[in-house]
Amino acid sequence: MILWPSLAAGLLALLIAPARPDLADYRRGIAEGTIVAEAVTFAPVPFGINENAVENKFEKPFTAGSPHLLGTDENGRDMLCRLLWGARVSLSVGFLAVGIYVLIGVVVGAVAGFFGGWTDILVSRVVEWVICFPVFILVLVIAAFLQGRTLWGMDPPQLVVIMVVLGVTGWPGVARLVRAEFLRMVNQDFVQAARALGAGRRRLMFGHLLPNAMAPVLVAATFGVAGAILTESALSFLGLGITVPKPSWGGMLFAAHGYEQTSVWIFLWPGLAIFMVITCYNLVGEALRDALDPRLRQ
């Protein structure tokens, strides 16, 4: 019952959360006449994520007559707006990090499974070597090392660092899935027929074998989105995620520390958001696995 509404809410957050973290620029533009807008334009996000209203701090959720539907935090900032922005952060990390490591894993696994021999042995040893490292500890160390540092003359945002690190450390699982599917299908009749008709290696790999090997990859990618969101939230909770003042769900949990007894909603909403999104993606992964596995369909 909660699956599709929760996914819809997450996608809606990507659409209606402001592209900039503060509404001051928009309001300044309206006052100067450079932006023409009706009041309804800002209805979905009535407050900026860093608009402090100290007189409204610790306002309880669903207070009659209050514009803050989910209440306010210790600085009087609107919890709903910060949750929507945090959804953008978490979902962006999930999709982009998984996209990076699926792309790497598919290419590496396809090469290993198609060519076999020494290529397969070499790739398998590299995969086993990467899997030996605990991913979260590796991401934690790299994120801590790169925090505040320049990289090749650039100052990459911490969010980009997290995406890239998760992407380059998560590919071995996908590579093993694709390799196994290629090894299973490479000598089957439809591949031999395509080879007899003159299909080249690239056409065999990406035109015939890869489309038939994507079912387990889709399932793994769905579970991977949930894992990436959880990792980003954990890093933000530890202070190594997206930088303040931009909100993230893990960062909101960290900021709520110390208010558990007096203002339970400050940590309840981001914790509930993390739980709901991860649960929904895990359920989607289970549903995809059941739908794509012919043995389970029987």
N, C-alpha and C positions, 0 to 999 in steps of 0.2 A: 504493500500500500504506500509506503514512504519512498519507494525507489524513484519513480518517475518525477513526482513533485520535487524531490531533492535535487535530482539532476537538472531539472528545468530551472530551479532557483540558482544553481551554480552557474549555468549558462547565462541566465538573466543578469547575474552579477557582473559578468564580463562586458555586457552590453551597456548597462546603465551606470556602472561606477565611473566616476570622472576620469578623464585621461590625465588630468593634473591633480595633485593631491589637495589643492586649495582652490576655493571659489573666488578668492580676492581678485585674480586677474579678470575673471568674467564680470564681476560686479564693477570693477574699474572701467572695463570696456563699455559696459552698458551706460555708466554715468557719463563717460566721455562721448558717447554716441557712436563709437566704432563697432559696437555689437548691438544689434536690434533683436530683442527677444521678448516674448511674453512671459508672464510669471509661471505659466504652466510648464515652460521649458525645463525648469529646475525642480519640478515637483518630485521626480523619483529620488533625487539626492538633495534634500533641502539644506544640508549643512556641509561645510568642508570638514575633512578628516582631522584637521588641526585647529579648528575653531574652538578656542577655550572660552568657556562661560563658567567662571569659578562660582558664580552665584547659583548655578544649577548642578554642581558636582554631586555625585552619588544619588542622582535622581532615580527612583525605582522604575522598573519597566511598567508599561501600561498604566501610567498615572493619568487620571482623568484631566483633560484639558492640556496635556503636555504634548509638544510636537516630537518629543523623543520617544519613539515607540518602544524601543528596547532599553531605555534608560540612558544614563551617562556614566562616564568613568570618573576617576579621581580628579581630573582636570576639567570636568564639565563637557567633554567631547562626546558627540553622539555615537552610541555603540553601533547602531544599524549602519551608518555610513562607513565606519571603520571595518565592520564585518564585510561589507561589499567590496571595499578596497582590498582587504585581506584575501577575499575569494579570488580576485584577479591575480594576486601574487601566487597563491598556492596552485591554482589551475594552470597558470602560465608555466610555472616550474614543472608541474606534472607532465603537461603535454609536450613541451619543448625538450625536456631532458629525455623523456621516453622516445621522442622522435629521433633524437641524436643517436641513442644507443640501438634503436631498432635498425636504423640505416647502417650503422657500422656492423652490427651483428648479422644482418642479412647478407651483406657483401662478403664478410669473412666466412660465414658458414656455407654460403653458396660455392665459394672458391674451394674450400676444403672438401666438401662433399662431392663436387663435380670432378675434380682432378684426382683426388685420392692420393695414394702413394706417399712420397716424401712431403708433398704439400700438406696432405691431411695430417701426417705425423707432426710436422712443425707447428701447424695452426693449433692442433690439439694440445701440444705442450704449452704454447703461449696462453691458451684459454685456461688450462689448469693452473698455470703460474698466477694469472690475474685473479682467479677464483680464490686462491689461497689467502689473499688479503681481505681482512674484514672491511667491507665497503664503507660502513658508517664511520669507522675509525679513520679510514683513509680520507673520506670527505671532510671529516672534522679537522684533521691535521692540515689538509690543503687549504680549507677555508680560513683557518686561523692564521696560517702562514701568509696568505695573500691579502688578508684584511688590512686595508690602509696602504698597501704597497702598489707601486707602479709596475706594470708588466710590459716590457718592450716599449717603454716611453709612454704607455697609456695607463689610465686609472680606471680599470674595469669596474662597473657596478657589482656589488656583492651578489646581487640576484643572478647576473650573468655568470659569475664564477660558479655559483651553486649549480646552475643548469649544465654548464660545460663539464664540471667535475662528475656530476651524476651521470651525464651522458657517456663519458669516456670510461667509466668504471662499471657500467651496467650491461655492456654488450655481450659478455661471455655466455650468459644463459640463452639469449636469442641465437647466438652463433651455434650453439650445440643443438638447439631445436632444428634450425635450418639444415645443418650438416646431416643430422639423422634422417630428415625427410629426403634430402638429396640422395643419400646412400641407399635409401629404400626404393627410390623411384628411378635411379639412373639407368638401370638395366631392364626396366619394364618395356612392354611392347610399344607403347605410344612414343617413348623416347627413341627406341630403335627405328621405328617407322619414320619419325621426323629426321633422324640422322641419315637414313637411306634416301630420303627425298632431297638431301643436300643442305639441311639446316646447319648453320655454323654454330660454334660454341656459344656465342653470345645469344643467339636465338634459342638454343636449347636451354641455356641457363635461365634467361629472363623471360622467354616467351612460352616455354612449356613446363619447366620444372618449378620455377619460383611461384607462379600462380597457384599451383597445387600444394605448395608447402607453406602457404600463408596462414592457414587455419590456426595452428598452435601459436604462431607469432602474434596474431590478433588477441588471443586469450592472454598470452604473457604480457602484451603491451597494456591491456586493461588492468591487470594486477600491478604492473609496473607504475602506472599513474598513481594508484593508491599508495604504493611504497614511496614514490618520489615526494608526494604531498606530505606524508608522515615524516620523511627525512628533513624536508625544508622546515616543517613546523618545529622539529626537535632542534635544528640548528638555530632557528630564530629564538627559541626558548633559552638556548644557551648563550645568546648574544652574538652569534656568528652568522646570522641570516641577514635579511634585508635591514638596512640601516635606519635608525630612528631619524626623523619622526614618521616616516612612512610605516603604516601598520601592517602587520602580518598576524595570522592567527597564533603562531607560536610566541611572537613578541607580545601580543596582548595577554597571553597566559602568564608570561614572565612579569609584565607590568602589574598584573592582578595579585601577585604574591604579597601577602600581608593583609589582604582584604577579604579573606575567605569567610571570616566569621561575621563581618558587618555588611559586606556588599557582595553577596554570592553571585549576582548576575554578571559581575565584571569578568569572572573566569568561566562562568557557566556557558555564555553564548559562544565564545571562540572554541571552548572544549567540545561543545555540542556540534558546532560546525565541522570540526575535524572528524569527529566520530561519524557523523552522518555521511559526509562525502566519501570517506574511506570505506565505510560499509556499503554504500551504493556502488562504488566501483568494483568492490569485491563481488557483490551480487551480480553485477553485469558480467564480470569475468566468468563466474560460475554458469550463468545462463548461456554465454557464448560457447563455453566448453561443452555443455549439454547439447546445444544445437548443432555444433560442428563435428562432434564425435559420433560416427555412425553406430558404434557399439553401444553408446548410451541411449541413442534414439530407439534402438531395438528393445 
